[in-house]
Amino acid sequence: MERIIGLLDGDDREIGGLDVAVTVMDDEWAKEVMGFAGRLRSAGLRSEIYLGSSRKLAKQLKWAADRRARFALIYGRQERTEGLVTVRDMDSGDQKQISIDQLAAHLTERCVVSR
């Protein structure tokens, strides 16, 4: 569905891009990252999940940049073990690890400031 929406004229790239691009580093964790995206959308953030077949981080970050995302979420093996999500600022390249429970609040605050 998100691929179709992205093809329509007037998609969110024309009005400033995404707030958050969510990477998928392992198919087994797709349900968890979909939950992250759902919580972010419920908090009013424009978020999209990477639906491509590549699990390479560089390719997914390029996708996030192409979607003009303000932030990218990285949820890999280390983050999953520690109950954290890495939030990458796509403008500066800075990364910060945030607890899953604090994710929506952290990003909502940061995205409101940058709009």
C-alpha positions in Angstrom: 0.0 0.0 0.0 2.8 2.5 0.9 4.4 1.9 -2.5 1.2 2.8 -4.3 0.8 5.9 -2.2 4.3 7.0 -2.9 3.6 6.8 -6.7 0.6 9.1 -6.5 1.0 12.8 -7.4 1.1 15.1 -4.4 2.8 12.6 -2.1 4.5 13.8 1.1 7.8 14.5 -0.7 6.2 17.6 -2.1 5.2 18.9 1.3 8.5 18.3 3.1 9.0 14.6 3.2 8.7 12.1 6.0 9.3 12.7 9.6 10.6 9.1 10.2 11.8 6.4 7.8 11.8 3.0 9.5 14.4 0.5 8.4 13.9 -3.3 8.5 17.2 -5.1 9.2 15.7 -8.6 9.6 12.4 -10.0 8.4 11.9 -11.7 11.8 11.6 -8.2 13.4 9.2 -6.8 10.8 6.3 -7.0 13.1 8.1 -5.0 15.8 9.2 -2.2 13.4 5.6 -2.1 12.0 4.6 -1.5 15.6 7.1 1.4 15.9 5.7 3.0 12.7 2.1 2.6 14.0 2.9 4.3 17.3 4.7 7.1 15.5 1.7 7.6 13.1 -0.6 7.6 16.1 1.5 10.4 17.6 1.0 12.4 14.4 4.3 11.7 12.7 4.6 11.0 9.0 6.4 7.6 8.9 7.0 4.9 6.4 8.5 1.4 6.5 11.2 0.2 4.1 9.5 -2.5 2.0 12.4 -3.3 -0.3 14.2 -6.6 -0.4 17.6 -5.4 0.6 18.6 -5.6 4.3 21.7 -3.5 3.8 21.7 -0.5 6.0 23.3 1.8 3.4 20.6 1.0 0.8 17.9 1.7 3.4 19.4 5.0 4.5 19.6 6.0 0.8 15.9 5.2 0.5 15.3 7.3 3.6 17.2 10.2 2.1 15.3 9.8 -1.2 12.1 10.1 0.8 13.5 13.2 2.4 13.0 11.7 5.9 14.1 13.9 8.8 15.0 10.8 10.9 15.7 7.1 10.3 15.1 4.4 12.8 17.6 1.5 12.9 16.6 -1.6 14.8 19.3 -4.2 14.5 20.5 -7.1 16.6 22.2 -5.0 19.2 19.3 -2.6 19.6 16.8 -5.5 19.9 19.0 -7.1 22.6 19.2 -3.9 24.6 15.6 -2.8 24.1 16.6 0.3 22.2 16.2 1.9 18.8 18.9 4.0 17.1 17.5 7.3 15.8 19.6 8.8 13.0 19.3 12.5 12.2 19.3 12.4 8.4 20.5 16.1 8.2 23.5 15.8 10.5 24.2 12.1 10.5 24.2 12.1 14.3 22.8 9.0 16.0 21.3 8.5 19.4 19.9 5.3 21.1 16.5 5.7 22.6 14.5 3.3 24.6 11.5 1.8 22.8 9.1 3.3 25.4 10.5 6.8 24.8 10.7 6.7 21.0 7.4 8.4 20.1 7.8 11.2 22.7 11.4 11.8 21.6 10.6 12.0 17.9 7.5 14.0 18.4 9.4 16.6 20.3 12.3 16.7 17.7 10.0 16.8 14.7 7.8 19.6 16.0 11.0 21.7 16.5 12.2 21.0 13.0 8.9 21.8 11.2 
